[in-house]
Amino acid sequence: MLSDAILGWDVGGANIKMARIDAESRRVTVVERAFPLWREFDRLPSVLASLEGGAWHRPVMAVTMTAELADCFATKREGVAFVVGAFEAAFPASTLWIYGVDGRFRSAEEARQQPIDVAAANWMATATLVARATSDALLIDVGSTTTDIIPIVRGRVAAEGRTDPARLRSGELVYTGCLRTPICAIVRSAPLGGVWCRVAAEHFAVAADVYRWLGPIGEDDYTCDTPDGRGRSRSDAGARLARMVCADRETLGDADVTAIADHVALAQARQIAHGIRQVMRRLGAAQPRLAIVAGSGVFLARAAAESAGLTTRDLSAELGVDAARAAPAAAVALLLLELMSTGRR
Amino acid sequence: MLSDAILGWDVGGANIKMARIDAESRRVTVVERAFPLWREFDRLPSVLASLEGGAWHRPVMAVTMTAELADCFATKREGVAFVVGAFEAAFPASTLWIYGVDGRFRSAEEARQQPIDVAAANWMATATLVARATSDALLIDVGSTTTDIIPIVRGRVAAEGRTDPARLRSGELVYTGCLRTPICAIVRSAPLGGVWCRVAAEHFAVAADVYRWLGPIGEDDYTCDTPDGRGRSRSDAGARLARMVCADRETLGDADVTAIADHVALAQARQIAHGIRQVMRRLGAAQPRLAIVAGSGVFLARAAAESAGLTTRDLSAELGVDAARAAPAAAVALLLLELMSTGRR
């Protein structure tokens, strides 16, 4: 084998994740970095190179992306071409395989020609991997920004939608996540002094502030930018939540902030549960009873799955904690390794 | 009279409006400028000075603000003090009067001491002015960012709430506007190919894109930043709307974009109508039949008022087009002029 590692990449509009599989030991390690691509897209090649670290001999690259949706690109065609080009610029000596929504890998040239085939295919990679081990389940992967709800029926990925718009319609993609989602995209109002209060339609606070205030995430897990450029402490998060009802911490006590945060957390779990129920309805008799939960918002995936009556199992139990947080990156690497071992692609 | 003009200011977090009343002719002229205060607050004194133009002899200043809510300030106290300080720095020779939610003007020092009394009082100024001419009406002022719904009963402002949080609860403040409001804060889904499609919880498109696409606003009316930094043409607006369902203009036709825009426009009018009905319910037998509509989103105010069964009259018919667009700025100037003429404050 010419290459000593396989690198799996999941390039999002706000985060880049890389999973490395050592060709000898088959050990998986994950590197992750918040990167606001829409703002600094010119830097993508150098960010990729720095994540890779240069320690490997001609690593083979498996790539999946959702970054093509970022609004620095006029179309997905432009976005896919840009991301593929960034990999070619960063790793001229590496072979590049782009994962497609049909589960096949494509060359850089094929990806450029048919961008829709490789746009936002990361969910398919994770689901394909999960389907190897679990014949009937709902994969629920809550990331920083979006949630994937993918049915696996009799060992096969049984998704209805392939493209983002089709998946938003089928309930398989719910555009809500545990960090970056603006509060005003989750709720229209929140309790304040026992009365419903409309919220500000402003980017004053995000989901990360809710979970930072309530506990499930720590300062280091708050990897996205803060809306106001201030800190990631619990107190900073509370001030941002107070501003959602046009108040401040001079006028709102801890209990007031907790009431707002509790309401938003519940509403977000319901929003995901709504997607789960839509997917389940379509499956009819093939409805699984088990949810495999994953992602940086695994706590939210679990809450939503349980509220929809599913038993849950953590993907981390199967893949390890790191790989489960960055599941698509690990999945494309593992799937490519498998193909290379069997000689198919 | 030592001063040859009265200047009324409405300093928002995203827009600054100045109305000038010539002391002799009593003519009102309005100057307006989009200014993202939260990003460039240091520049506020120089922006104020440039709007004023330096052509007046010791003008008297009437000030109202909502900028204290901007998230560059930790609290409203900090925000009010900053804005007042910016006026003092820009116009050291001018007398400054800050309008309060109780309809009284305060000195800079009083405003600093009791910031809550002067925070977000702009609606009170417009309503007080309207109440001079119209004894029973609902004032509906739809701005770029927010909507005020203020009842006037028997010639008096009959608002229930005074602070922003109280007004968000009473329905008198609906945090939605015709330009800056993110689409994801208006709708959770939109029609796409005859099926409901969830929307992206991203700042991909704003209300201005909807009204630019549908027609009510022209390129010059789109005064806020575009979410993607691209242009303000109808075609640019359409591309942003397509992105809301994670699509692009390669895959979405004009009719698809129109269906999305129509749905958002209807939902926003309903959101305002919901506030109108809440305010009306409280008024009981005192419910007015007339709505005085104003603001840069007057078309939206009219649609919401009509859907709630009210007859509408444009504030511009009374104040002139410019003054009606920047009603609070014109109102504080006119109210201060009136006080100076009668010798009270």
Interface residues (C-beta under 8 A of the other chain):
Chain A: W38 L69 D71 C72 A74 T75 K76 R77 I116 A120 T145 T163 D164 P165 L168 R169 G171 L173 V174 Y175 T176 G177 T181 P182 C184 A185 I186 R188 L192 G193 V195 W196 C197 R198 V199 A200 A201 E202 H203 F204 P227 D228 R230 A239 R240 R243 V245 C246 A247 D248 R249 E250 T251 Q271 G275
Chain B: W38 L69 D71 C72 A74 T75 K76 R77 I116 A120 T145 T163 D164 P165 L168 R169 G171 L173 V174 Y175 T176 G177 T181 P182 C184 A185 I186 R188 L192 V195 W196 C197 R198 V199 A200 A201 E202 H203 F204 P227 D228 R230 A239 R240 R243 V245 C246 A247 D248 R249 E250 T251 Q271 G275
